Amino acid sequence: MIRHLCAALAVCAMPMAAVAETMDITVTWLRHVEPERPVLSNLDPIPEDRGRAGAALGLEDNQTTGRFLGQTYRLDIVEVPKDTDPTAAATAALAVSPFLILDATAESLLKIADLPQAQSAVLFNSSASDVALRAGSCRANLFHTLPSDAMKADALMQFARLKRWEDLAMIQGAAPRDTVWAEALRASATKFGMKLGDGKLWEFDADMRRNAAQEVPLFTQDLPDHDLLLVADVANDFARYIAYNTWEPRPIAGSEGLIPTAWSPVVEQWGAAQLHSRFTDLAARDMTARDYAAWAAMRAIGEAVTRTKSTDPATLRAYMLSDEFELAGFKGRPQSFRSWNGQMRQPIPLVTRSAVVAQAPLPGYLHQRTELDTLGIDAPEATCTAFN
Amino acid sequence: MARRFKSLAALLTSVAVATAPQLAMSDEIWVTNEKDDTISVIDIETMEVVRTIDVGERPRGITFSKDYSVLYVCASDSDTVQVIDPETGRVLHELPSGEDPEQFVLAPDDRHLYIANEDDAITTVVDTQTRTVVAQIDVGIEPEGMAISPDGKIAITTSETTNMAHWIDTETQELFANTLVDSRPRHAEFIKDGTELWVSSEIGGTITIFDVATQAEKGKIDFEVTGVHPDRVQPVGFEMTAGDTHALVALGPSNHVAVVNAETYKVEDYILVGRRVWHMDFNADRTLAFTTNGVSGDVTVIDVAKRKALRSIKVGRFPWGAAFRPTGS
């Protein structure tokens, strides 16, 4: 035994030299700054490093593993101002590395994915929850680590169904993102056999911080009978002022109250508290869903490199889409990618600001492949053909 | 009324036991309650909790010295390993453990503790006699599982996010090998006189078996519980039955313990236990196993030969680790 140990030690005197050949992997995190809507409340500023800090944590995680395997990882940061076309910056980034984690709108994502230089690249959408990107507008080179609106809506509907809150009503904001989210909620309600009529459009521009108690009861007085009130307001401009001010005493969900999300600091189980504490050590703030998506993209690359011992984008792409791939995403189940649209399967926590209420998929929603596929677009209903 | 009287009598008995622990005659199982900052002491004879001992914050790893004269407990959130007198339940002193100690293993020399520092990606080696840190070894992210070979020459740390077993040469306190396993490795054990190393992977849902001499993978165990989705079958803690013939493997949120044949690596049985079964220990002759069930807050007693759960014993919140203590020690 001793002699064997010494032999092994001679080869592996330094842990970083455990594997003879070294691999260098550069990943670019590219943000095309989105114009953010001004909102009434000042309580939830958008962190300047949202998404980027998640990628940075993923880098640390990959590097720690990598130093035992002779892998080195580098993260390049590219920020494109909001009025600038992102394709030039993306082309430059693709000349350095085929691995891009993107933080941009659906429109910018597609522009980048359609670049000739991007065709053999591996891109990750860590920012846009649009269902269309996983359906008709999908791209074979674009993976999605952020859950789609459909996944989040299905998580909420599973919960409402389980609670037998079958009559729903909805208030939706006037922003385009609110319409998209409201449509996802409506489609999901239909999928799970719930009753959800037309949403009532919120058009007020008064300062609700001062008069929600006067306005909201009146506004909600003529809503159809409901057990649960959905509020579709992605920026949380007015949703936060609805709770407790409704005509009928009803719980609210969607963009306020009970929220389906990829990640929240209130998730504590499955080692999530450790991920969160590593994140707060790094970024001095809470981890958001977009940070989580960027982290998951970075880790997916690291995991694929480690398991395939390759840096070839085609090899990594094929591995990530295979049944072999699994990422421990701190949500209690292995996370993998759907082979029909590149969406990362993942549990969706349903959270309030201080606790996890439930985590979808909920008990009783069964699936022949994995219960995670009860959330979002499943193979039989997929309209994405790019992955075939 | 009669019932109340009886429970009062039971209470009086337990008070008597608590104030005069030196009278305890039976073997015991000690269980750390992660969310109560306590240890529940189960009397194996009566299968009741006879003592509850206050310890530091978030107690997890638990082990006795070889002669059972002192108890070591990882008080994770207190960032220390507490050394406790099992007779009085008093903390004798604390050991420097590095930050967030989760799990540890006591070397065969009965002196050195190898501690996984979950938040720091470090394994800390502490001399329990001089109460000093002997070495700190950089390992992967979220180290957890700890094992040491019977001859004391190799220590193992598994890292949950790096997905590796790190092999430490205890003479130089340096890594000499790093082997990949499936996602989220949780627990490691040397078995068969230290010729095999077993590592469980919670998210990967497997146990990987290594040949210790070559550090090469020589087998993998998969689990399949009828009616439970594979994603929820998550192997965590495991212990070997007498003679290392079988392993009992705690399968986390599937609420089952698997019985694995250690020769064929085949699963022979699944036993339904409490919710989110985590770790376990045996009685003296290994005829009974006691599993900690985190979510249901209890301990399941398993008849090892019959492969059946006999009963459950309520303990504190989120029981994590278990350790056996013999009579009169």
Contacts between the chains, C-beta under 8 A, distances in Angstrom:
chain1	res1	chain2	res2	distance
A	1	B	151	7.2
A	1	B	153	6.3
A	1	B	213	7.2
A	2	B	153	7.5
A	4	B	213	6.1
A	4	B	214	8.0
A	5	B	153	7.0
A	5	B	154	7.8
A	5	B	169	5.7
A	5	B	176	6.3
A	8	B	176	4.7
A	8	B	177	5.9
A	8	B	215	7.4
A	9	B	169	6.4
A	9	B	172	7.3
A	9	B	174	7.5
A	9	B	176	4.9
A	12	B	175	7.3
A	12	B	176	5.5
A	12	B	177	6.1
A	13	B	174	7.9
A	15	B	138	7.3
A	15	B	166	8.0
A	15	B	174	7.9
A	15	B	175	4.5
A	15	B	178	6.4
A	18	B	177	7.1
A	18	B	178	5.2
A	60	B	141	8.0
A	61	B	141	5.6
A	61	B	161	5.6
A	61	B	162	7.7
A	64	B	121	6.1
A	64	B	140	5.6
A	64	B	141	4.9
A	64	B	159	8.0
A	64	B	161	7.7
A	64	B	162	5.7
A	65	B	140	6.0
A	65	B	141	7.4
A	65	B	161	7.6
A	65	B	162	4.2
A	65	B	163	7.0
A	65	B	164	7.1
A	68	B	140	6.7
A	68	B	162	7.1
A	68	B	164	6.2
A	68	B	166	7.4
A	68	B	175	7.7
A	68	B	178	3.9
A	69	B	178	7.2
A	69	B	180	7.9
A	271	B	142	6.9
A	271	B	160	6.4
A	271	B	184	7.5
A	274	B	118	6.4
A	274	B	119	6.7
A	274	B	142	5.7
A	274	B	160	8.0
A	277	B	119	6.3
A	278	B	119	7.5
A	278	B	141	7.8
A	306	B	163	7.5
A	306	B	180	6.7
A	307	B	180	7.8
A	326	B	182	7.8
A	326	B	183	5.5
A	326	B	203	6.6
A	326	B	204	6.8
A	327	B	183	7.3
A	328	B	160	7.3
A	328	B	161	6.9
A	328	B	163	7.6
A	328	B	183	4.2
A	328	B	184	4.5
A	328	B	202	7.8
A	328	B	203	4.2
A	332	B	253	7.2
A	333	B	203	7.4
A	333	B	231	4.3
A	333	B	232	7.4
A	334	B	183	6.2
A	334	B	203	4.9
A	334	B	204	7.3
A	334	B	205	7.7
A	334	B	231	6.1
A	370	B	229	6.9
A	370	B	231	6.3
A	371	B	229	5.8
A	371	B	231	7.2
A	372	B	231	7.5
